[in-house]
């Protein structure tokens, strides 16, 4: 169970990192 939680958290962190470095996401945030 803890291993699943850790993996899930890691994937979430990676997704956030990808969004932070995604120029399209940055542009969308900048518009709002």
CHARMM internal coordinates of N, CA and C (Angstrom, degrees):
IC EDIT
DIST 1 N 1 CA 1.4652
DIST 1 CA 1 C 1.5240
ANGL 1 N 1 CA 1 C 110.42
DIST 1 C 2 N 1.3240
ANGL 1 CA 1 C 2 N 115.73
DIHE 1 N 1 CA 1 C 2 N -47.79
DIST 2 N 2 CA 1.4738
ANGL 1 C 2 N 2 CA 119.25
DIHE 1 CA 1 C 2 N 2 CA -178.79
DIST 2 CA 2 C 1.5256
ANGL 2 N 2 CA 2 C 110.24
DIHE 1 C 2 N 2 CA 2 C -63.80
DIST 2 C 3 N 1.3306
ANGL 2 CA 2 C 3 N 116.15
DIHE 2 N 2 CA 2 C 3 N -34.89
DIST 3 N 3 CA 1.4586
ANGL 2 C 3 N 3 CA 120.22
DIHE 2 CA 2 C 3 N 3 CA 179.99
DIST 3 CA 3 C 1.5340
ANGL 3 N 3 CA 3 C 109.47
DIHE 2 C 3 N 3 CA 3 C -65.72
DIST 3 C 4 N 1.3193
ANGL 3 CA 3 C 4 N 116.58
DIHE 3 N 3 CA 3 C 4 N -39.61
DIST 4 N 4 CA 1.4658
ANGL 3 C 4 N 4 CA 120.38
DIHE 3 CA 3 C 4 N 4 CA 178.83
DIST 4 CA 4 C 1.5232
ANGL 4 N 4 CA 4 C 110.05
DIHE 3 C 4 N 4 CA 4 C -64.87
DIST 4 C 5 N 1.3155
ANGL 4 CA 4 C 5 N 115.94
DIHE 4 N 4 CA 4 C 5 N -44.57
DIST 5 N 5 CA 1.4649
ANGL 4 C 5 N 5 CA 120.53
DIHE 4 CA 4 C 5 N 5 CA 179.09
DIST 5 CA 5 C 1.5204
ANGL 5 N 5 CA 5 C 110.71
DIHE 4 C 5 N 5 CA 5 C -59.94
DIST 5 C 6 N 1.3131
ANGL 5 CA 5 C 6 N 116.90
DIHE 5 N 5 CA 5 C 6 N -43.17
DIST 6 N 6 CA 1.4650
ANGL 5 C 6 N 6 CA 121.38
DIHE 5 CA 5 C 6 N 6 CA -178.79
DIST 6 CA 6 C 1.5245
ANGL 6 N 6 CA 6 C 110.44
DIHE 5 C 6 N 6 CA 6 C -63.37
DIST 6 C 7 N 1.3436
ANGL 6 CA 6 C 7 N 115.87
DIHE 6 N 6 CA 6 C 7 N -45.47
DIST 7 N 7 CA 1.4677
ANGL 6 C 7 N 7 CA 119.90
DIHE 6 CA 6 C 7 N 7 CA -179.71
DIST 7 CA 7 C 1.5158
ANGL 7 N 7 CA 7 C 109.87
DIHE 6 C 7 N 7 CA 7 C -63.19
DIST 7 C 8 N 1.3252
ANGL 7 CA 7 C 8 N 116.11
DIHE 7 N 7 CA 7 C 8 N -42.40
DIST 8 N 8 CA 1.4603
ANGL 7 C 8 N 8 CA 121.23
DIHE 7 CA 7 C 8 N 8 CA -179.74
DIST 8 CA 8 C 1.5230
ANGL 8 N 8 CA 8 C 109.80
DIHE 7 C 8 N 8 CA 8 C -61.44
DIST 8 C 9 N 1.3164
ANGL 8 CA 8 C 9 N 116.46
DIHE 8 N 8 CA 8 C 9 N -43.45
DIST 9 N 9 CA 1.4586
ANGL 8 C 9 N 9 CA 121.02
DIHE 8 CA 8 C 9 N 9 CA 179.08
DIST 9 CA 9 C 1.5171
ANGL 9 N 9 CA 9 C 111.39
DIHE 8 C 9 N 9 CA 9 C -64.28
DIST 9 C 10 N 1.3240
ANGL 9 CA 9 C 10 N 116.46
DIHE 9 N 9 CA 9 C 10 N -39.25
DIST 10 N 10 CA 1.4651
ANGL 9 C 10 N 10 CA 120.57
DIHE 9 CA 9 C 10 N 10 CA -179.51
DIST 10 CA 10 C 1.5299
ANGL 10 N 10 CA 10 C 110.27
DIHE 9 C 10 N 10 CA 10 C -65.10
DIST 10 C 11 N 1.3308
ANGL 10 CA 10 C 11 N 116.39
DIHE 10 N 10 CA 10 C 11 N -42.99
DIST 11 N 11 CA 1.4661
ANGL 10 C 11 N 11 CA 120.34
DIHE 10 CA 10 C 11 N 11 CA 179.43
DIST 11 CA 11 C 1.5244
ANGL 11 N 11 CA 11 C 109.28
DIHE 10 C 11 N 11 CA 11 C -62.55
DIST 11 C 12 N 1.3249
ANGL 11 CA 11 C 12 N 116.58
DIHE 11 N 11 CA 11 C 12 N -41.01
DIST 12 N 12 CA 1.4662
ANGL 11 C 12 N 12 CA 120.62
DIHE 11 CA 11 C 12 N 12 CA 179.79
DIST 12 CA 12 C 1.5264
ANGL 12 N 12 CA 12 C 109.80
DIHE 11 C 12 N 12 CA 12 C -62.79
DIST 12 C 13 N 1.3310
ANGL 12 CA 12 C 13 N 116.58
DIHE 12 N 12 CA 12 C 13 N -43.98
DIST 13 N 13 CA 1.4710
ANGL 12 C 13 N 13 CA 120.79
DIHE 12 CA 12 C 13 N 13 CA 178.89
DIST 13 CA 13 C 1.5240
ANGL 13 N 13 CA 13 C 110.42
DIHE 12 C 13 N 13 CA 13 C -61.58
DIST 13 C 14 N 1.3204
ANGL 13 CA 13 C 14 N 116.40
DIHE 13 N 13 CA 13 C 14 N -42.60
DIST 14 N 14 CA 1.4649
ANGL 13 C 14 N 14 CA 120.71
DIHE 13 CA 13 C 14 N 14 CA -179.98
DIST 14 CA 14 C 1.5203
ANGL 14 N 14 CA 14 C 110.39
DIHE 13 C 14 N 14 CA 14 C -63.51
DIST 14 C 15 N 1.3295
ANGL 14 CA 14 C 15 N 116.48
DIHE 14 N 14 CA 14 C 15 N -39.38
DIST 15 N 15 CA 1.4649
ANGL 14 C 15 N 15 CA 120.63
DIHE 14 CA 14 C 15 N 15 CA 179.53
DIST 15 CA 15 C 1.5209
ANGL 15 N 15 CA 15 C 109.92
DIHE 14 C 15 N 15 CA 15 C -64.60
DIST 15 C 16 N 1.3401
ANGL 15 CA 15 C 16 N 116.30
DIHE 15 N 15 CA 15 C 16 N -42.78
DIST 16 N 16 CA 1.4676
ANGL 15 C 16 N 16 CA 120.64
DIHE 15 CA 15 C 16 N 16 CA 178.69
DIST 16 CA 16 C 1.5197
ANGL 16 N 16 CA 16 C 109.91
DIHE 15 C 16 N 16 CA 16 C -63.06
DIST 16 C 17 N 1.3260
ANGL 16 CA 16 C 17 N 116.50
DIHE 16 N 16 CA 16 C 17 N -44.01
DIST 17 N 17 CA 1.4700
ANGL 16 C 17 N 17 CA 120.81
DIHE 16 CA 16 C 17 N 17 CA 178.63
DIST 17 CA 17 C 1.5232
ANGL 17 N 17 CA 17 C 110.14
DIHE 16 C 17 N 17 CA 17 C -59.13
DIST 17 C 18 N 1.3235
ANGL 17 CA 17 C 18 N 116.49
DIHE 17 N 17 CA 17 C 18 N -44.03
DIST 18 N 18 CA 1.4660
ANGL 17 C 18 N 18 CA 120.92
DIHE 17 CA 17 C 18 N 18 CA -179.42
DIST 18 CA 18 C 1.5284
ANGL 18 N 18 CA 18 C 109.97
DIHE 17 C 18 N 18 CA 18 C -62.68
DIST 18 C 19 N 1.3323
ANGL 18 CA 18 C 19 N 116.06
DIHE 18 N 18 CA 18 C 19 N -42.28
DIST 19 N 19 CA 1.4658
ANGL 18 C 19 N 19 CA 119.57
DIHE 18 CA 18 C 19 N 19 CA 179.89
DIST 19 CA 19 C 1.5217
ANGL 19 N 19 CA 19 C 110.91
DIHE 18 C 19 N 19 CA 19 C -64.65
DIST 19 C 20 N 1.3301
ANGL 19 CA 19 C 20 N 116.12
DIHE 19 N 19 CA 19 C 20 N -40.68
DIST 20 N 20 CA 1.4675
ANGL 19 C 20 N 20 CA 119.79
DIHE 19 CA 19 C 20 N 20 CA -179.35
DIST 20 CA 20 C 1.5193
ANGL 20 N 20 CA 20 C 111.17
DIHE 19 C 20 N 20 CA 20 C -62.65
DIST 20 C 21 N 1.3245
ANGL 20 CA 20 C 21 N 116.83
DIHE 20 N 20 CA 20 C 21 N -32.77
DIST 21 N 21 CA 1.4622
ANGL 20 C 21 N 21 CA 120.58
DIHE 20 CA 20 C 21 N 21 CA -178.03
DIST 21 CA 21 C 1.5281
ANGL 21 N 21 CA 21 C 112.20
DIHE 20 C 21 N 21 CA 21 C -95.34
DIST 21 C 22 N 1.3450
ANGL 21 CA 21 C 22 N 116.21
DIHE 21 N 21 CA 21 C 22 N 1.64
DIST 22 N 22 CA 1.4657
ANGL 21 C 22 N 22 CA 119.69
DIHE 21 CA 21 C 22 N 22 CA -178.74
DIST 22 CA 22 C 1.5267
ANGL 22 N 22 CA 22 C 110.00
DIHE 21 C 22 N 22 CA 22 C -86.46
DIST 22 C 23 N 1.3237
ANGL 22 CA 22 C 23 N 118.05
DIHE 22 N 22 CA 22 C 23 N 116.37
DIST 23 N 23 CA 1.4691
ANGL 22 C 23 N 23 CA 121.67
DIHE 22 CA 22 C 23 N 23 CA -177.59
DIST 23 CA 23 C 1.5231
ANGL 23 N 23 CA 23 C 112.47
DIHE 22 C 23 N 23 CA 23 C -60.56
DIST 23 C 24 N 1.3166
ANGL 23 CA 23 C 24 N 117.18
DIHE 23 N 23 CA 23 C 24 N -36.32
DIST 24 N 24 CA 1.4668
ANGL 23 C 24 N 24 CA 119.25
DIHE 23 CA 23 C 24 N 24 CA 179.76
DIST 24 CA 24 C 1.5212
ANGL 24 N 24 CA 24 C 110.45
DIHE 23 C 24 N 24 CA 24 C -65.53
DIST 24 C 25 N 1.3283
ANGL 24 CA 24 C 25 N 116.43
DIHE 24 N 24 CA 24 C 25 N -41.30
DIST 25 N 25 CA 1.4583
ANGL 24 C 25 N 25 CA 120.57
DIHE 24 CA 24 C 25 N 25 CA 178.71
DIST 25 CA 25 C 1.5219
ANGL 25 N 25 CA 25 C 110.08
DIHE 24 C 25 N 25 CA 25 C -64.13
DIST 25 C 26 N 1.3337
ANGL 25 CA 25 C 26 N 116.37
DIHE 25 N 25 CA 25 C 26 N -41.72
DIST 26 N 26 CA 1.4631
ANGL 25 C 26 N 26 CA 121.33
DIHE 25 CA 25 C 26 N 26 CA 178.68
DIST 26 CA 26 C 1.5239
ANGL 26 N 26 CA 26 C 110.23
DIHE 25 C 26 N 26 CA 26 C -60.48
DIST 26 C 27 N 1.3183
ANGL 26 CA 26 C 27 N 115.50
DIHE 26 N 26 CA 26 C 27 N -43.66
DIST 27 N 27 CA 1.4602
ANGL 26 C 27 N 27 CA 120.40
DIHE 26 CA 26 C 27 N 27 CA -178.23
DIST 27 CA 27 C 1.5318
ANGL 27 N 27 CA 27 C 110.00
DIHE 26 C 27 N 27 CA 27 C -62.99
DIST 27 C 28 N 1.3230
ANGL 27 CA 27 C 28 N 116.22
DIHE 27 N 27 CA 27 C 28 N -43.22
DIST 28 N 28 CA 1.4583
ANGL 27 C 28 N 28 CA 120.73
DIHE 27 CA 27 C 28 N 28 CA -179.01
DIST 28 CA 28 C 1.5273
ANGL 28 N 28 CA 28 C 110.44
DIHE 27 C 28 N 28 CA 28 C -62.98
DIST 28 C 29 N 1.3193
ANGL 28 CA 28 C 29 N 116.37
DIHE 28 N 28 CA 28 C 29 N -42.48
DIST 29 N 29 CA 1.4634
ANGL 28 C 29 N 29 CA 120.73
DIHE 28 CA 28 C 29 N 29 CA 179.22
DIST 29 CA 29 C 1.5277
ANGL 29 N 29 CA 29 C 109.92
DIHE 28 C 29 N 29 CA 29 C -65.62
DIST 29 C 30 N 1.3256
ANGL 29 CA 29 C 30 N 115.67
DIHE 29 N 29 CA 29 C 30 N -38.83
DIST 30 N 30 CA 1.4623
ANGL 29 C 30 N 30 CA 120.09
DIHE 29 CA 29 C 30 N 30 CA -179.15
DIST 30 CA 30 C 1.5197
ANGL 30 N 30 CA 30 C 112.14
DIHE 29 C 30 N 30 CA 30 C -64.71
DIST 30 C 31 N 1.3239
ANGL 30 CA 30 C 31 N 116.89
DIHE 30 N 30 CA 30 C 31 N -31.65
DIST 31 N 31 CA 1.4634
ANGL 30 C 31 N 31 CA 120.24
DIHE 30 CA 30 C 31 N 31 CA -178.82
DIST 31 CA 31 C 1.5196
ANGL 31 N 31 CA 31 C 111.38
DIHE 30 C 31 N 31 CA 31 C -70.96
DIST 31 C 32 N 1.3451
ANGL 31 CA 31 C 32 N 116.06
DIHE 31 N 31 CA 31 C 32 N -34.85
DIST 32 N 32 CA 1.4680
ANGL 31 C 32 N 32 CA 118.79
DIHE 31 CA 31 C 32 N 32 CA -175.13
DIST 32 CA 32 C 1.5076
ANGL 32 N 32 CA 32 C 113.78
DIHE 31 C 32 N 32 CA 32 C -79.75
END
COOR INIT
IC SEED 1 N 1 CA 1 C
IC BUILD
